[in-house]
Amino acid sequence: MCGIAGIFAPSGFDPENLIAMTHLVKHRGPDGFGLAYFGLQPDTRAQCFHGEDGHPDFERPRLGFGARRLAILDLSELGNQPMQIEDGQLWITYNGEIYNYIEIRKELEALGHRFRTGTDTEVILRAYDQWGSSCVNRFNGMWSFAIYDRRENQLFCSRDRFGIKPFYYFVGPDFFLFASEIKQILQFPGMPRVINEVVAFQYLEQGVQDHTGETFFSGIRQLQGGHSLYIDLSKPPLSMRIEKYWELPLTEGEDNARSEKTYIERFSELFTQSVNRHLRSDVPVGSCLSGGLDSSSIVAIAAMLNRGSQLSSFSSCFELEALDERDFIREIVSSQKLASHFVFPVAEGFWNDLNCLIWHQDEPVGGTSVYAQWCVMRAAQQARVPVLLDGQGGDEILCGYRKFYVFYLWHLLKRANPRLLPEGFAWILRVRSNNLSWTHAKRYVSRPQGRKRSAVARVSSPDFVDRSRNIPAAQIGPGKSLGQRQKEDLVRYSLPALLHYEDRNSMAHSVESRVPMLDHELAEFAVNCPPALKLRKGWTKWILREALRGILPDSVRLRKTKLGFETPQREWLSRDARGTIHSMLQQSELAAGRILSTANVRNEFQNFFACKPGALTDIEMFRVLNLELWCRVFSVS
């Protein structure tokens, strides 16, 4: 796991710019760093520096790579980056883990390749050497990388299928920048900091983000998951193309001849294989543990596979009974004999850490639950456990969110399926303890109707309200099928933002977060299982519950409630422990004044504090607050 950076400028660049971009994310790689410079001319050789802020002995390099290293595999200096293979024709800067690197390495060795390191980084380079850009189709893992192919005079960049690892870029008039975090690109001289109004609108109105290639910063984009980027370094002006190499296949219902038992066995096989691969590491591996089904299942399988060494778990807890999951957590800790660590996020800590969290996140976040995860990652850092498994993605591949049952019933109704009545009745019995409110449901309406329902109309400036009428709402309805709805959540409307939060929270504390539920073979299989194997008799994730029978304690396997990293958000906002909100409301002009109206925001917060009927919710008010604080932290226009 690392932080990467790169500059391509046909007319050359100042090496100090690359050095600054690289060191700005020291938190992503505290174990070392490297810089590589390329003149892109036949008579100039590449120059690489590890552990020193070196400059090349030729003027104004045309291409440069930077890397900060968090050592996970092959802890020796041989794993330092940027890395080249022997003849210097291929160079890489890379962030991530290729979990099937052992299998690919054996295949490459059989083809005559000889390795000098034990890293997956070298496996990527030699796989590219053997198969070209199609090598990414063989990888099982998470990655963002850039390869300089000297033979083809080409820059090849790629991001993993689900976008677990970030890759941001900016195309200037005569230069190209890429990086692991947006703040690195902002570090480049003269970089504008202008808010993207389309992204800001969809965030405030619908709570969606990271659902397109755009970011909150106008002009700065992200390479989306499942895509690769190519730049021809020999053709000025900048010649760039982006290609999709993977798309989640939908074959839902095409294999109905398979028995339920066979489905369950295959799911169990893929799930166990994924957890086993995610345990590959030369440093200690622990796990997040919320007490929910996904993280508990991962911990149970990991503990079973990790016999002989005790697994550490990290959990966020609250004294508030409605949010406390310690009974479930303790059940898993006891049954799996874990070394447990508990953190207790509090309002004072949240307000103290908020600006730091926003800086690390680069963009506004969706709610205070991000802080609970922040505290878990900090605890792992303090315990010196640099790798954590996590259950992210389980809700998306297995229909774990409550909304999926609503969408399921809708599709049963459209098809006049006789399962509608028993499934609808079972869901009604279960929903009493898992209420779906309008607050959560309205984001699935294509466009909120009227001023009373529109957050933007109530907090924004008149000019922005007028401009936003031409901004399309994100289409996040039930989809053409349940599988299609799952696919939309996996690649657009749910998972990308959650992966963004997790990457920044973990890397802020120099911790590598791994997500076994997003093994692409497992995810493809789960999404394409018949809906009745995921949603049945009011239960979500039915196939996972069956696969873990006899492995996971029934008190957790059959639990009916769902929380995740929940926090007492309304209470934290209402208390405003450090006076952050009240201080903001005293300002004559907001930093986000291009979007927000000072008077309207002040009025809506007053209504919120007074708990007036019809006031905007804590979810909506947090977005307003976060957008304003983000503009301040990053000096956004």
N, C-alpha and C positions, 0 to 999 in steps of 0.2 A: 504494500500500500504506500502510495506516495502522493506528492503534489507535483504537477507538471506545468510547464510554461514553454512557449515558443514564439519566435518572431521570424517572419519572412518579409524581407524588404529588398526588392531588386536593386535599389540604389544604396543599400547598406543601412546599418543601424548602429547606435551607440551601445556597446556591451553593458554599460551601466544600467540600461533599461531592462535588459534580460536579468541581470543580477538582482535588481530590485523586485521584479515580478516573482522571481524564484524564492527569495527569502521572505516575502510577505506571507507565505504559507508554511513557515517553519513548523507550525503546529501539526501539519499533515505529515511531516517527515523529520523528526528530531534526530534521527540516527545518522544523518549524513546528507551531503548534497553534491551536485555536479553540474557542470556547464560544458556545452559543446558548441563549437563555432565552425561554420562552413562558408568558404568563399564562393562555391558553385562555379569555379573556373578550373580548367584542366591543370593549371600550374599551381593551384593552392590546395594544400592538404588540410584535412580536418584537424582541429585542435581541441582536446578535451582536458578539463581540470576537475579533479575530485577533491573536495574539501578545501578549496581555495577559490577566491574571487578573481580568477585569472582572466586576462584579456589575450586575444590572439595576437600573433606577431604580424598579421596582415591587417590593413586598415579596413574599417567598416565592413564587417562580415555581412553576408546576404541572408544567411539562415542561422538560427540559433536554437538550441534546446536547453532547458533547465529542468532539474529534478531535485526534489527533497525526498529522502528515503525514510520510511518506517520499515525496519527490517523484520520480515516474517518468515521468509524461506531463505536458506543459505545465508546465515548471518555474517559471513566473511566479507571482506572487501571485494571479492569477486562479483558480488551482487550489486555493486554500486552502479548508478546510472548518471548520465546517459551511457548506454551500452552499445558496443559494436560487435560484429562477428569478425573473424580473423583478418579477412582481406579489406576491411574498412569500407565495404560497399553498402552495408546496411547498418543504420543507427536507429536507436529507439529511445524515447522517453515514455514511461508507462506507469499507470496507476491502476491497481486492481489485483485480482487473483484469478488464475486459470486453474480450476479445481481438477480437471482431468489432464493436467500437464504431465503426470507420470505416464499415462497411457499414450499420449501423443509423442512424448520423448522416446518411448520404446519403438514406436512406429518409425520415427525419424532415424533412430539408430540403425534399424533394420534396412533403411534406405541409404545408409552410409554416412550419416551425419555424426560428428564427434563433438561432445559437449565438454566445456571447461568449467562450468558452474552447475550448481544444483538448483538454479532458479527457474521459475516459470517465465521470467523475462527472456532468457535465452531461448526457451522453447518457442515463444512467439516469433522471435527473429528468424529462427531456423525453419519454422513452419511457413513463414512468409517467403523465405528463400526457396522452399520446396514447392509451395502451392500458390504463391502470389496472394492477392487480396482475398481470394476465396478461402484462405486459411481460417478466417473468422467463423465460418460455418462449422468448423471442427471443434471450436472452443466451447467449453462449458464453464461459465464463470461470470465475473464482472470485470469490466475493463474500460479504460479510455486510454488511447495511446496515439503517438505519432511516429511514423517510420520514415526516415529519409532514405530513399532508394537512389543511390548514386548512379547506378547503371541506367535507370530509366529517367533520371533527373526529375524525380517525382516525390511529393510529400503525400503519404497515405495515412489518414487518420480514421479511427474507428471507435465506436461506443457500443457497449454490450446491448443485448437484445431488449432488456427492460429499462436501460438507462440507470442502472444502479450506481455507476460511477459517472461523475459529471464531466462534460466537455463543453466549454464556452469558447466563442470566437467572435472576432470583430474584423470586418473587411473595410479597410481604409482606402483612400484614393491611390496609395502606392505602398501599402503594407498590409500584412495579415497577422493577427495575433490569436493565440489560443492559450487556454489555461484551465486549471481545475476549478478555480473560483473567480467570480466576476470581479472582485476587488483587485485581482492581479491585472486585469485588463484596464481597470480604472487608473491603475498606477502609471500607465503609459502616458508620456507628456501630451497635453492638449486633448485628452479624451473627454468628450462632452458627457455631462451627467443630466440627462433630460428624461423625465418620466414618460413611459409608454402608456398613453391614455387608454388604448384598447385593453391592455392587460389590467390596468388599474380599475377600469369600469367592471370587467368581469369578476375581478377579485371582490370589490365592494358589493356588487349586486348579487353574485351567485356563489362566492366563496371558492372559485376555481382558480388554479394557477398551475404553471408548468405543463399546461395541456397543449401547447403549441411550441414551435421553435423560438418564439419571442420571449423576452424577459421583461422585467419592470423597467429596465434601462433601454431607451430607444436606441436601436442600432446594434446592441449586443445580443447575440443569439446563442442558442444552445443546439448542438448536434443532437438530434433526438435518438432515442434508443433504437437499435436495429438498423442504424444508418452508418455509412462510411463516407468520408470526404476525400477528394483527390485534388491536388494542385499540381499543375504542370509548371515546374520551376524554370523551364527554358523559354516560356512564351510571355513576354511582357505585352500588354498589361496583365494583371492577375487573371489567371485562367483556372477557375474552380468549378467542380461539379460534385453533387451529393447524390448518392445512390442508396436505396433501401436494399439491404441484403437479407432481411428476415421480416416476416409478418406472422403473427400468431394465426395458425391455421384453424379453421372452424369446420369440423366434420361431425358436428353434434348429431347424434341419432343414427349415424350411418353403420354402426356396429351393434345393432340391437340383438344379434344372435348370441353375444357373449353373456354368460350368466353373471348374476350379482356377485357370486363367490369369486369368479375370475376377475371381475373388476376390482374387488376389494384386495385380492392377493396381488394384483399388478400395482395398485396404488401403494400398498405396503412395501413392495419391492423397490419402487422408484423413490419413495419417501426415505426409506432406510439408506439407499444408495446415496441420495443427496446429502443427508446428514453426515454420513461417513466421509464423503469427499470434503465437506465443509470443515471437518475436523483436522484436515491436513495442515500442519503448521510446525515450525521449529521453535515456537514460543507458546506460553500457556494460552489455552482457549477456555472461555467461560460462556455464560449465556444470560441474556435478559430473561426475566421470569415475572410475568404479570399475574400469573394465576389463571389466565385464560387458556382456552383449548390449544391454540397454536403454539405458544411458547412452552407450555407444559408438555406437549407432544414432542417437540424438538428436544427438550431437556431429557425426557424419558428415554428416547432413542439414543441420544448422545451418551447418557450415563450407561446404557446397556452396551454400547460399542466401546466405551472408554474405560472398561474394566481395568482395575489396577491403579487408577489415578482419580482423585476426587475432583469433580467438576464444581466450579464456583458459579453461583447465580447472583444476579443483581436485580433488586425489585424496588419499585416506588410504592410507598404506602402512605396512608393518611389516617389520622385519628377519627375523622368524620366517617361514621359507620357506612353511609350510603356509598362511599368511594373506596372503602378499605377491603382489600382482597387477601389479607394475611391468612385467613383460615384456609383458603385454597392453596396459597403459596406454601404454607407450612406442611400441607399434605404432600405436596410434591417434594419439598426439601427432605421430609422424613422418609418417604418411600424410595427416593433415589440417593439418599445419603449425600446431600450436597453441602458445600461450604457456602452458606447463605450470607448475603449482604443486603441490608435494608437502608433505604434513604427516605427521608420525610420532607418533601418540598414544602416550604411555607411561603406566605405572602411576602414577608420582608425579604427573603432571599430572591424571590421572583423579581421584585422591583429593583433590588440592588444589581441583579445580573442582566436585566432586560436589554440595556443598550449593548452590552457585550454580546449577548445572544444574537441580537439583530445584526451586529457587525459580522459575526461568523456566518449567519444564515444568508447574507448578501441581499435577500429580498424579504418582503413582509411574509409573516407566517399566518396560519389559519386560526390558532388558538393557544391558550396557555398550556395545553397538554404537551406542547413541544418542550416546555421547561421541565416537566417530569422526566422526560427522556434525557434531557441535558444533565440532570442530577444523577441519573443512572450511569451515564458515560463517565462523569467525573468520578464517581465511586469506583468504577473499573480502573481508571487511571491511577487512583490512589492505592488500589489493591495490587497494582502492577500486573494486571491481566490485559494485555494489549489486543486481544481478539475476542469478540462477543458474537455469539449466534443470536438471531432474533427472528420472531415470527412474522415479520412484515411480508405481505403478499398472500397470507393464508385466507383472509377474508375475501380477497378478489378471486382467487382460483377456486374457492369452495363455497361461494355464496354465503359468507358469514354475516354480512350486514343485513339489518332488518329490512332494508329497502328491497333486497333481492326476493324476499317472500312476496312482497306486493307485486313486483314485476312478474314473478312466477305465476301468481294467481291471475294477473292480467292476461298473460299469454294462454293460460288454460281456458279462460273465458273466451278469448278470441277464437280458439280452436274448438270450442264446445266440448272440451275434454271432460269426461265424467269424474276425473280426479278433483275437479274444482270444488265440489261440495265437501268431501271429507277433508281436503287440504285447507279449504277456507275456514271450516269449523275449527280445525286443530290450531290454525294460526290465531283465530280470535281468542281461543282459550289461553294461548301463550302471550299474546300481545299485552295483556293486562300488566305484566311485569316488565314489559319492554315497549313502552308507549312510543308511537310515532307522532310527533307533533308537527304542526304547520311550519314551525321554525326550521325543522330538518327537511320537510318535504318540499317546501316552496322552491328550493334551488333546482328541482327537477321540472319546474314549470318553465316553458320556453322563454317567457318574458313576464315578470310580475306586472299585474294590472293596477294602474292608478297610483297616485302619490302615496297613499297610505301604506301600500305594500312595497314600494320601492325605496330601498335604503339610499340609493344615489340621489333620488329626488328630494330626500329629506335632509341630507347632509352636504350636498354639493353646491357649488356656485351655480347661478343661473346659466352662465356661459357654458359650463361643462355639461349641465343637464341638456342644453340644446345640442351641443356637439355629440353627446352620447346617444341621441336618438338614431344616429346612423351607424352605431356600433352594434354588430350582431351579438345576440346572446348565445352563450354556449349551449349546444343542443345535448342535453343529458337526460333524456326521457328513458322509457323502458326498452328501446331498441327493437330490432326486428325479431329477435329471439333472446332467450336467456343467455346463451353463449355469446351472442353479439354484445349484450349489455355488459357481460363480464369482460369481454375484450376491450370495450371502451374504457372501463375502469382501470384495466391493467396498463393500457398504453396512453391514456389521456387524462381522465377526470378524477381519479383517486390516487392511484399508486405513484405516479411521478412526483407529486408534491410530497407524499410521505417519504419517498426515497431521498428527496432533496433534504428534508428535515433531518433524516437519520444520518446521511453522509456528513452534513455540517456539524451536527451535535457530536457524533463520534470522533470525527477528525479534529474538532476543536480541542479534544482531550487526548489526541494521538492514540486513538483506539480504532481498530479496524472492525467494522460491523459486517457480519455475513448473514445472508437471508436464504436458508435452505429451501423455503417454500417457492422461491423463484428459480430453482433449477428449471431450465426451459423444457426438459423432457417431462418432468413432473407437472409443470404448469399446463403444457399442451394436453397431457392426458386428463388432468382434472377438469379443465374447461370443457373438454369434449365428452366427458362422462354424461350419460343421460341425466336430465334435471332431477329426476326422482331419486338419484343416488346422492344428490347434494342437499335437497330439500324434501323432507318427508315427515308427515304427521306433526308438523309444527317445529321440527328440529332443523337446524342449519348444519352444514358440514357433516351430513349423515355418514358418508363414506369414511371420513377421518375417524369419527367416533367408533365405527365398526372395526377399522383397521387397528385401533389402539386398545381394543377389548382385551383384557388380561394383562396389559402393559401399563396403562394409565389408571390410577385409582378412579373408581366410578363416581366419587364425589366431584371430581373435576371433569371426567369424560362426559358425564351426563348433566353438568351444570346448565342451568337455564338462563342465567344472567350473563350480560356482556358489558365490560367496562373498557378495557384497554388502559392506556396511560391517561386516565381522566384526572382532572384537577377541579377544585372548587372555583371555577372561573368567575362566576357572578360575584361571589363573596370577595375574591381578590380585587376585582375591579371596583366594587362598591366601597371597599375599605381604602383603596388608593393610599397604601401605607406610607409612601414617600411623598405624597402630594404631587406626583407626576402629572396626573390628569388635571388637577386644579391649577397647577402652574401653566399647563398648556392653554387652559381656557382663559387665562389672564392675558395672553398675548393678543396684541392688536391685529396681528396677521400670522397665519399659519405658514409653515414651511411648504406645505402641500396646497398652498392657496390657489394654484392652477386647477386643482381638483375640488378642494373642500372650501366650504363657506365657514368662516370663523363664527358668525352669528348662528348659523344653523347647527354647527357642531356643538356649540355651547348650549343651545336650547335642547338638543337631543340628549346630551349628557345630564342636564338638569332633570329632564323627564325620567331618564334611566335611574338616577340616584333617588328620585322621589317615588320610584316604582309606579309611575302613572300608567293607567290602562292604555294600551296601544303604543307604549314606548318601544323603541327598538330593543332587540334582545342583546344579551351579553356577547353573543357571537358576532353580531353586526357591529356593536360598539367597539369590540376589541379590534376588528379590522380597521375601523376609522383611526383608532389610537395608534395601531401598529404602522399604518401607512404614513401618518404624520411623523412618528419617531424615526421611521426608516429614512424619510426625506432629510431629517436633521442629521442622523448619523452619517449619511453618505453625501451630504450637501447637494441634494438633488434639486434641480431647477423645477 
